[in-house]
Amino acid sequence: MKKNLLNAFSILSLNLGARTIAPLCAVFIIAAVGASFAAPLQQDISHGALKEESVQIKNPHDFGDKTSCGRCHTPAPPKLSFDPVTTCVKCHTGNLNSHPISRHPIGKAPRINIPSAFPLSKDGLMVCYTCHDPHGKSGHKRMLRVEYGKLCAACHAGY
């Protein structure tokens, strides 16, 4: 590969001149170095691309090969591939009224102030991940952001 790059650089330098070749060399070198470090992503996304201070996030569902980051996220940049409710119901089908705390309106704007620990959608709506942490970092049952018995009171204290 290195010989091929050197040959490409020498051909470009003959055709383009010294002023044009420097930026092109930088692009080729960055591409070559990046390709040499490329590795397939695994379900455990604790690979070296994450920042040192970030949390190592494991697959919360632990379904082996049946699910992966790509079920909810697009490859790059990492973001949800669909709106939050659609993303969740791809796997969590059924009537939302069968949900243990089924009385909360999903896809509606809250009528009270919601603590920042409970994120709303970009449109300010209650969505599944308002109460549930899809990456399971909290360690609580049902991937809730707080303990089950404290969930409602986190927003509705005093009501």
Phi, psi and omega in degrees: 000319181298319179297319179299319179295318179297319177298318179297319180296318182292322177295315179297322182293328177291319185276330189251338183088166188293325183293324183276334188287328184301310179296324179294321178300316180300318180296314180296319181294315179299317180296318181294316180294316179299318180295326182289337179262355183295136178218148180296143177287148178246169178299323175280106186271033178271033180285169187296350182286344180282152177294153183303322184277356182282159182277143174280114185260122177265164176294111185292334183273340178049051179263017181064234184277358185283341179215159180200180179305323184295346177293330182243333186247149170276159185301310184204136349290153184294108178211165178297139182276345179220178174293155188304315182293315178300320180299314182292317184284356172299324179251324184264076184274172179113184182278126178298341178290345177275356178296140182307321176246068192280000186276357183270131181286122177269137180082015179239154178284135179291150179263000178232168176286131181256130178301150183296341177291350181241087187293140174265169176293170179298340178266006179079026182255154172288130179225176183306314184284001173295317180259332183254139175262105186298343178265355174066026184292334185288333181082003180277154178303149180059019180054036177287152179288333176226171179303147184309313183291345182254358187298305184297317182293340179300327179250328189258019179300132178088001180261000000 
